[in-house]
Amino acid sequence: MKLKALITTLVLGSSSVALAHPVSTTVVRDQRAPIVQAQANFTLGHTHRQPTPVYQPTQQPAPIYQPIRQPAPIYQPTRLPAPYYAHTSWITLGGVNQIVDGEMAFRVNRFGGERFSQLKLQSDAGKSLIYRVMIEFANGRTQTIEVNQYLTAKNPAITLDLNGRARAIAKVTVVGRNARQSAYRVLAI
């Protein structure tokens, strides 16, 4: 009878152990994250228990925002386009081909208010001493330029810049002296 009792105890004991620790467990795995092995729980007299999967979200690297490095801009002055009234060639305002001491005036009304930015005194022959040039603009303002130069074969032209941008000229007065057989012209652009 001892043998029968022993077999009964073994069968009942193993079934109670089977109920307490099931052999197969359903494992649900999240495919988005790797499985981290949990430490196995050991107890006396029991077999190894299956670790439970632990969900850990994966760390996405933070986007790296770096400034775009560009070379510093290089300053390059741009030429403004010439105004529509600017001339590309010199226009003769008048000329002197006689002996003159003092002032010689040139009226510019015949050009109908055209605008000029420079004057040029050009020698045609001989020698002329130019003291100053007085310019009267169409708006009534004046500009006086002290020249004190000779127009000769060595210095055949004197260029004078007008104040401001291109301006309409009403009258140009040249103050100076001419020698015999000398001549010069007043040009504008």
C-alpha positions as CSV (number, residue, x, y, z in Angstrom):
1,M,0.0,0.0,0.0
2,K,2.9,2.3,0.5
3,L,3.6,2.1,-3.1
4,K,0.1,3.1,-4.1
5,A,0.1,6.0,-1.8
6,L,3.4,7.1,-3.1
7,I,2.2,7.1,-6.7
8,T,-1.0,8.9,-5.8
9,T,1.0,11.6,-4.0
10,L,3.3,12.0,-7.0
11,V,0.5,12.3,-9.5
12,L,-1.5,14.8,-7.4
13,G,1.6,16.7,-6.4
14,S,2.8,17.1,-10.0
15,S,-0.6,18.3,-11.2
16,S,-0.7,20.9,-8.5
17,V,2.8,22.1,-9.5
18,A,1.6,22.2,-13.1
19,L,-1.3,24.4,-12.1
20,A,0.8,26.7,-10.1
21,H,3.5,27.1,-12.8
22,P,2.1,26.6,-16.3
23,V,4.8,25.3,-18.6
24,S,3.8,27.3,-21.7
25,T,2.9,31.0,-21.5
26,T,1.7,33.2,-24.2
27,V,4.3,35.8,-25.0
28,V,3.2,39.0,-26.8
29,R,6.1,40.8,-28.4
30,D,6.1,44.4,-29.6
31,Q,8.0,44.5,-32.9
32,R,8.8,48.2,-32.5
33,A,11.3,47.7,-29.7
34,P,13.9,45.1,-28.8
35,I,13.1,42.7,-26.0
36,V,15.0,43.3,-22.8
37,Q,15.7,40.2,-20.8
38,A,14.3,40.4,-17.3
39,Q,16.2,38.7,-14.5
40,A,15.0,35.2,-13.9
41,N,13.2,34.6,-10.6
42,F,14.5,31.6,-8.9
43,T,12.8,30.0,-6.0
44,L,13.7,26.9,-4.2
45,G,12.5,23.8,-5.8
46,H,11.1,25.5,-8.9
47,T,12.4,25.5,-12.5
48,H,13.4,28.6,-14.4
49,R,10.5,31.0,-15.2
50,Q,10.2,32.7,-18.7
51,P,11.1,36.4,-18.6
52,T,8.3,38.7,-19.4
53,P,9.0,41.0,-22.4
54,V,9.4,44.7,-21.4
55,Y,8.5,47.4,-23.9
56,Q,11.0,50.2,-24.2
57,P,10.6,52.9,-26.8
58,T,13.5,53.4,-29.1
59,Q,15.3,56.7,-28.8
60,Q,15.3,58.5,-32.1
61,P,18.2,60.8,-32.5
62,A,17.2,64.4,-32.3
63,P,17.6,66.2,-35.6
64,I,20.7,68.3,-35.7
65,Y,20.0,71.8,-36.9
66,Q,23.3,73.4,-38.0
67,P,23.4,76.9,-39.4
68,I,24.2,77.1,-43.0
69,R,27.6,78.7,-43.3
70,Q,28.0,81.0,-46.3
71,P,30.8,83.4,-47.0
72,A,30.3,87.0,-46.2
73,P,28.9,89.0,-49.1
74,I,31.5,91.1,-50.9
75,Y,30.6,94.7,-51.4
76,Q,30.5,95.5,-55.1
77,P,29.2,98.9,-56.0
78,T,26.9,98.9,-58.8
79,R,26.8,101.6,-61.4
80,L,23.5,103.3,-61.7
81,P,22.1,103.3,-65.2
82,A,22.5,106.6,-66.9
83,P,19.4,108.7,-66.8
84,Y,17.4,108.9,-70.0
85,Y,18.4,112.5,-70.6
86,A,22.2,111.9,-70.2
87,H,24.3,112.3,-73.3
88,T,26.9,109.9,-74.5
89,S,28.9,112.4,-76.6
90,W,30.0,116.0,-76.1
91,I,27.7,118.8,-77.4
92,T,29.2,122.1,-78.4
93,L,27.5,125.0,-76.5
94,G,29.6,127.7,-78.2
95,G,33.0,129.0,-79.1
96,V,35.3,132.0,-79.0
97,N,37.6,132.8,-81.9
98,Q,38.4,136.4,-81.3
99,I,40.5,138.5,-78.9
100,V,38.4,138.8,-75.7
101,D,39.4,140.1,-72.3
102,G,36.8,139.7,-69.6
103,E,33.5,137.7,-69.8
104,M,32.2,135.7,-72.7
105,A,28.7,134.3,-72.2
106,F,27.1,131.4,-73.9
107,R,23.3,131.0,-73.9
108,V,22.2,127.4,-73.8
109,N,18.4,127.9,-74.4
110,R,18.6,126.3,-77.9
111,F,19.0,122.8,-76.3
112,G,15.5,122.9,-74.8
113,G,16.3,122.1,-71.2
114,E,18.6,119.2,-71.8
115,R,20.6,118.1,-68.8
116,F,24.3,118.0,-68.5
117,S,26.7,116.8,-65.8
118,Q,30.1,118.0,-67.1
119,L,31.6,121.0,-69.0
120,K,34.7,120.9,-71.1
121,L,36.8,123.9,-72.3
122,Q,38.7,122.7,-75.4
123,S,41.4,124.7,-77.1
124,D,41.2,124.9,-80.9
125,A,44.2,127.1,-81.5
126,G,46.5,129.5,-79.6
127,K,46.7,130.2,-76.0
128,S,43.8,131.2,-73.6
129,L,43.9,132.0,-69.9
130,I,40.7,130.9,-68.1
131,Y,40.1,132.5,-64.7
132,R,36.7,131.1,-63.8
133,V,33.6,129.6,-65.2
134,M,30.1,130.7,-64.0
135,I,27.2,128.4,-64.7
136,E,23.6,129.5,-64.3
137,F,21.2,126.6,-64.1
138,A,17.6,126.5,-65.4
139,N,16.2,126.7,-61.8
140,G,18.0,130.0,-61.2
141,R,20.9,128.6,-59.0
142,T,24.5,129.3,-59.9
143,Q,27.8,127.6,-59.6
144,T,31.2,129.3,-59.9
145,I,34.3,127.2,-60.6
146,E,37.7,128.8,-60.2
147,V,40.0,127.4,-63.0
148,N,43.1,129.6,-63.3
149,Q,44.6,127.5,-66.1
150,Y,45.9,128.0,-69.6
151,L,44.4,126.3,-72.6
152,T,47.4,125.5,-74.8
153,A,48.7,122.7,-77.0
154,K,50.2,121.1,-73.9
155,N,46.9,121.4,-71.9
156,P,44.2,121.3,-74.7
157,A,41.2,120.6,-72.5
158,I,39.9,121.4,-69.0
159,T,37.0,119.3,-67.7
160,L,34.7,120.7,-65.0
161,D,32.1,118.6,-63.0
162,L,28.8,120.2,-62.2
163,N,27.3,120.0,-58.7
164,G,24.6,117.3,-58.3
165,R,23.5,115.0,-61.0
166,A,22.7,116.0,-64.6
167,R,21.2,119.5,-64.5
168,A,19.6,121.8,-67.1
169,I,21.9,124.8,-67.9
170,A,20.6,128.2,-68.9
171,K,23.8,130.1,-69.4
172,V,27.6,129.6,-69.2
173,T,29.9,132.5,-68.7
174,V,33.7,132.1,-69.1
175,V,35.9,134.8,-67.6
176,G,39.5,135.0,-69.1
177,R,41.9,136.3,-71.7
178,N,42.6,135.2,-75.2
179,A,45.8,135.8,-77.1
180,R,45.9,136.6,-80.9
181,Q,44.7,133.9,-83.2
182,S,43.5,131.7,-80.2
183,A,40.2,129.9,-80.1
184,Y,38.4,127.6,-77.7
185,R,35.0,125.9,-77.5
186,V,32.7,125.1,-74.6
187,L,31.3,121.6,-74.7
188,A,28.9,119.7,-72.3
189,I,27.9,116.2,-71.7
